[in-house]
Amino acid sequence: MSRSLLLLSVAAGLLFLQGCTVTPWVQPYERHYLADPIMGFERDPVAAGYMNHVYEAREAARGAEGGSGGGCGCN
């Protein structure tokens, strides 16, 4: 009885470990679907980029966007 229980637990453990593979969920040939513009948060990416530039120029001390330069708007 204990030998069959041990064998069953080893088999269940191996089955659970099989789920820990390193294979990515998204294959390399499927990644262009994730780069679709419909997946973006902004409605207009050009306007969002412009507003991001304006915020970087006005809030130079913030630096969260990784921009460089001072508050004058120059890079």
C-alpha positions in Angstrom: 0.0 0.0 0.0 2.7 2.5 0.9 4.8 1.6 -2.2 1.8 2.4 -4.5 1.2 5.6 -2.6 4.8 6.6 -3.0 4.7 5.8 -6.7 1.5 7.8 -7.1 3.0 10.8 -5.3 6.2 10.7 -7.4 4.1 10.5 -10.6 1.9 13.4 -9.5 5.1 15.4 -8.6 6.5 14.8 -12.0 3.3 15.8 -13.6 3.2 19.1 -11.7 6.9 19.8 -12.5 6.1 19.4 -16.2 4.1 22.6 -16.0 7.2 24.6 -14.9 8.8 24.5 -18.4 10.7 27.5 -19.8 8.8 27.5 -23.1 7.3 31.0 -23.7 3.6 31.3 -24.0 3.9 33.6 -27.0 6.0 32.2 -29.8 8.5 34.5 -31.6 6.4 34.4 -34.8 3.3 35.5 -32.8 4.8 38.5 -31.1 3.8 40.9 -33.9 0.2 40.5 -32.6 1.2 42.1 -29.3 2.8 45.1 -31.1 -0.6 45.9 -32.7 -1.5 49.6 -32.2 -4.9 48.5 -30.9 -3.1 47.2 -27.8 -1.8 50.6 -26.8 -3.3 52.7 -23.9 -3.4 55.9 -25.8 -6.0 56.8 -28.4 -3.5 58.8 -30.5 0.1 57.8 -30.0 1.5 60.8 -31.8 -0.4 63.2 -29.5 0.6 61.2 -26.5 4.3 61.3 -27.5 4.0 65.1 -27.9 2.4 65.5 -24.5 5.0 63.3 -23.0 7.7 65.6 -24.4 5.9 68.6 -23.1 5.7 67.1 -19.6 9.4 66.2 -19.7 10.3 69.8 -20.6 8.0 71.3 -18.0 8.8 68.9 -15.1 12.5 68.4 -15.6 13.0 67.5 -12.0 10.6 64.6 -12.3 12.7 62.4 -14.6 10.4 59.4 -14.5 10.3 59.1 -18.3 14.0 59.0 -18.6 14.4 62.2 -20.5 17.4 64.5 -20.2 17.8 68.2 -20.4 16.6 71.1 -18.4 13.3 72.9 -18.1 13.8 75.0 -21.2 12.6 72.2 -23.6 16.0 71.5 -25.2 17.5 68.1 -25.1 
